[in-house]
């Protein structure tokens, strides 16, 4: 349960109902995080545009590894579970993902990917600790300044979203209980997974 009131799925109308329907079309249910935005659907729309502008310049593997590193550093169970799931479904084998979740520096990743995840994690923990030498290290791995911007934007955007969800008490959706036990435990880095069944919009008519 969130710490603030949200519009119940069965009672949603207007732009909130539209937002819930869009979320359900993508996820198969209305996620707990979407319910938070029933207090400000325009903020969800703005978030979607920002995220889209960042993701459009990165391939899935780079975006998801960068996001996972930031989410774990932020102790955001919701985001680490969500993006860990995407990595497992689209990018990495279960064994590879388990290794990354356990210690990405010792997993079978390219040196540039290890550098990417370290950079994202440092931004999430303390961006003031980033130095010009860190940027030069990324350049040494072949990243252009535009690509470095995208890495930083991805990690910084995750700070907004993860902090908002945790500040308002959104629990990771119960669907994540279906993950392998070891992986689920490694990705549950903060708030526990909800025990409440996920909800769907009532059928029209």
C-alpha positions in Angstrom: 0.0 0.0 0.0 1.2 3.5 -0.8 1.5 6.2 1.9 -0.8 8.5 0.0 -4.3 8.0 -1.3 -4.5 6.9 -4.9 -7.5 6.5 -7.3 -8.7 2.9 -7.0 -8.4 1.0 -10.2 -12.1 0.1 -10.3 -13.1 3.7 -9.8 -10.7 5.5 -12.2 -12.2 7.9 -14.8 -11.0 10.4 -17.3 -7.2 10.9 -17.6 -6.5 8.6 -14.7 -8.4 5.8 -16.3 -6.6 6.5 -19.6 -3.2 6.3 -17.8 -4.2 3.1 -16.1 -5.3 1.6 -19.4 -2.0 2.5 -21.1 0.0 1.0 -18.2 -2.1 -2.2 -18.4 -1.7 -2.5 -22.1 2.1 -2.6 -21.6 2.3 -4.6 -18.4 -0.9 -6.7 -18.4 -2.0 -5.1 -15.1 -2.0 -1.7 -13.4 1.4 -1.4 -11.6 1.6 0.1 -8.1 3.8 2.9 -9.3 1.2 4.0 -11.9 -1.4 4.3 -9.1 0.9 6.9 -7.4 0.6 9.1 -10.5 -3.2 9.2 -10.2 -2.4 12.3 -8.1 -0.7 13.9 -11.1 -1.2 12.1 -14.4 0.6 15.0 -16.2 3.8 14.1 -14.3 3.6 10.6 -15.6 3.2 11.9 -19.2 6.2 14.2 -18.7 8.2 11.3 -17.2 7.4 9.1 -20.2 8.6 11.8 -22.6 11.9 12.3 -20.7 12.5 8.6 -20.5 11.7 8.1 -24.2 14.2 10.8 -25.2 17.0 9.1 -23.2 16.2 5.5 -24.2 15.9 6.3 -27.9 19.6 6.9 -28.1 20.7 3.7 -26.3 20.4 0.1 -27.1 18.4 -2.1 -24.7 21.5 -3.8 -23.1 23.3 -0.6 -22.3 20.1 1.2 -21.0 19.1 -1.7 -18.8 22.5 -2.4 -17.3 23.0 1.3 -16.6 19.5 1.5 -15.0 20.0 -1.6 -12.9 23.3 -0.2 -11.5 21.6 3.0 -10.5 18.6 1.3 -9.1 20.7 -1.1 -6.9 22.8 1.9 -5.7 19.5 3.7 -4.7 18.3 0.5 -2.9 15.2 0.6 -5.1 13.7 -2.9 -5.1 10.9 -1.8 -7.5 13.3 -0.6 -10.2 16.0 -3.3 -9.7 13.3 -6.0 -10.0 11.7 -4.4 -13.0 14.8 -3.8 -14.9 16.4 -7.1 -13.8 13.3 -8.8 -15.3 13.8 -7.0 -18.6 17.4 -8.0 -18.7 16.5 -11.6 -18.1 13.8 -11.6 -20.7 15.6 -9.7 -23.4 19.4 -9.6 -22.8 21.0 -12.0 -20.4 20.6 -15.6 -19.5 19.4 -16.3 -15.9 23.0 -17.3 -14.9 24.4 -14.2 -16.4 21.9 -12.0 -14.7 22.5 -13.7 -11.3 26.2 -13.0 -11.7 25.6 -9.4 -12.5 23.2 -9.0 -9.6 25.7 -10.6 -7.2 28.7 -8.5 -8.3 28.8 -6.8 -11.8 32.5 -6.2 -11.5 33.1 -10.0 -11.4 30.4 -10.9 -13.9 31.2 -11.8 -17.6 30.7 -8.2 -18.8 32.8 -6.2 -21.2 35.2 -3.7 -19.4 33.1 -0.9 -21.0 30.0 -2.3 -19.4 31.6 -2.6 -16.0 32.7 1.1 -16.3 29.2 2.1 -17.3 27.6 0.4 -14.3 30.2 1.8 -11.9 29.6 5.3 -13.3 25.8 5.0 -12.9 26.1 3.6 -9.4 28.4 6.5 -8.4 25.9 9.0 -9.8 23.1 7.5 -7.7 25.2 7.3 -4.5 27.0 10.7 -4.8 27.2 12.6 -8.1 29.5 15.2 -6.5 32.2 12.5 -6.2 32.4 12.2 -10.1 35.5 13.8 -11.4 36.9 14.6 -14.8 39.0 11.5 -14.6 35.9 9.4 -14.4 34.7 11.0 -17.6 38.1 10.5 -19.2 37.9 6.8 -18.2 34.7 6.4 -20.1 36.2 8.1 -23.1 39.0 5.6 -22.9 36.4 2.9 -23.3 35.3 4.5 -26.5 32.3 6.5 -25.3 31.6 9.8 -27.0 30.5 12.8 -25.0 27.0 12.4 -26.3 27.0 8.8 -25.1 28.4 9.8 -21.7 25.6 12.4 -21.4 23.1 9.6 -22.1 24.6 7.4 -19.4 24.5 10.2 -16.9 20.9 11.2 -17.9 19.8 7.6 -17.5 21.2 7.3 -14.0 20.0 10.7 -12.9 16.5 10.0 -14.3 16.4 6.8 -12.2 17.1 8.9 -9.1 13.9 10.9 -9.7 11.7 7.9 -10.3 13.1 5.5 -7.7 13.2 8.2 -5.0 9.6 9.2 -5.8 8.3 5.6 -5.5 10.1 4.9 -2.3 9.2 8.2 -0.7 5.5 7.5 -1.3 5.7 3.9 -0.3 5.1 2.1 -3.6 5.8 -1.7 -3.1 7.1 -3.7 -6.0 4.3 -5.6 -7.7 3.5 -9.1 -6.6 4.4 -10.5 -10.1 8.1 -10.3 -9.0 7.4 -13.0 -6.4 7.5 -15.4 -9.4 11.2 -14.8 -10.0 13.8 -17.4 -9.1 14.3 -17.2 -5.3 18.0 -16.4 -5.4 17.6 -13.7 -8.1 14.6 -12.2 -6.4 16.4 -11.9 -3.1 19.4 -10.3 -4.8 17.3 -7.7 -6.6 15.1 -6.9 -3.6 17.6 -4.3 -2.3 15.1 -2.1 -0.4 11.3 -2.3 0.1 9.8 -5.8 0.1 7.6 -7.1 -2.7 3.9 -6.6 -2.2 1.8 -9.5 -1.2 -1.3 -8.0 -2.7 -2.5 -9.4 -6.0 -2.1 -7.1 -9.0 -5.2 -5.3 -10.3 -6.6 -4.9 -13.8 -9.0 -2.3 -15.2 -12.6 -3.6 -15.3 -13.8 -4.6 -18.7 -15.5 -1.9 -20.7 -19.3 -2.4 -20.9 
